[in-house]
Amino acid sequence: MDREKLALLANNVEKFGFGSLWFPEATSFESFSLAAYLLANSNKLIVGTGIANIYARDAVTSAQGHDGLNALFKKRFILGLGVSHVSFVEKIRGQKFGKPVSSMNEYLEKLGNADIDPNLRMEDRNIILAALGPRMLELAAAKSKGAIPYSVTPDYTAKARELLGPKAWLCVEQKICLTNSLSNARFIAKKQMDRYLRWPNYVDNWIRMGFKHSDLEGEGSSRFLDAMVCWGSDKRIMNCLEQHFSAGADHVVV
């Protein structure tokens, strides 16, 4: 999207009553610059990174970015942090991909201890982690406001809530497809999930969730695709989203 479309997106998301707008970080707009633009083109909307790559900037810069955006835009920014993927870190950025949990733990320690302007510094930061496995979920509960798991089912949400405890934020993502056509829904789901089926961290988590290796071969089984991308009538889609809330989610990113 160009600047006009991004501004229109922020305006429409707010106008239609959504409380927040989340975006990823890959090789397009840098996270903090895009967040600032979306915040500037909205009035009450919460803007969150889903997620900002910890290898893209040092922890002090993240502290400045988080605290600065919240100071400028009345605490409407949430910093979602993640370790991203080996290809984004090593092939694109030329850095060494470390052990996910220990790397994130070290980053959070440095972020928390960042020596920045005391007039800017926030003591209570809105930081959450991209977490899939149990160890990262436990770290999220211990050293951040919570977790933002991606491509998960309501059963996963329930287990994540158990690990996080009652107080941590649990913001889960659910893809939806506004169609009653099975063939269209499956075609779109296959196209959407193709990239994720190539990344080991997602595959490992889906196996933990109860999917079989055969479900994750090729373009993915019908069972897998329907779980990842909810489609059908408004009632069916709303029921899918409500299942996450019933399982313990505080927030569902659609």
Steps between C-alpha positions, in 0.01 A plus 500: 500500500612855431456788746147586382378142534663462841331816625166380362550162667562660841200731454267216401615261772426769756173609335360146499559463871806276523710574806841428356705456184798263487760461227804278435861589423676331211682697229255784436436792738709506818283437807533823697470728197186321384353502851555876523322555168201283595474671839516842335213401269268387780363646821429220745625189323753279679786411262713193564797333334425139430796463514810720502813295439749521789785464250387814314601742775682493832310490827575865587347612171190291572471664842523843339254403228243358740521781751519770233193384309299465819604849611411652164175309449350475850591138578342350188796285398570134586840352420472138396847346483613178335811311391367471142646223280847379403459616139405855601783522752789326325431526127343848495666672798830311505477430872528178697170353616533413868304266723151654503417502871845599628536766229163650588573487872830685451331758277228567757762541774684760292175675408396518864838641601531743208648832616277746316376850577319478837245754378404254225542169678188293581518263794194298401547408134246345265720219370382154396680208338442287192481169682409151381686247713458458875837653593436820305149522648648470849752773418219719369312462827807566711658794318235669283131584497415179315508316169376525141494147354448463123317229302354315796173328593266557797643185661842660485355820646372308803840340561678832451273660760592228749871566447468878504282515809193719548659846482715496185359635175417229248449645151452219249475526122230333290478515120154519348369480144167662418361237266249215507684320220704206622718501187574873528571473871741209458676667205557819698604305810758301302643819352509672840651212698761394245777720640439392859514130418865556408602639839600245769379702800143500372513134398634401842220692670229343283635156590479597868142610432407151382533521122675207332796532267270386220276805571796727429630341181463669162233769514359377830204275577141623494488462879806720540390765249152534653653542847740769386253693281143516626243549224126477440202692631528797734370278779762233436783754491380678815476164675861429403614831650288455812665162562831680552342736752335208681840329513659799674603753235483866599519613141461335159687648205288429191 
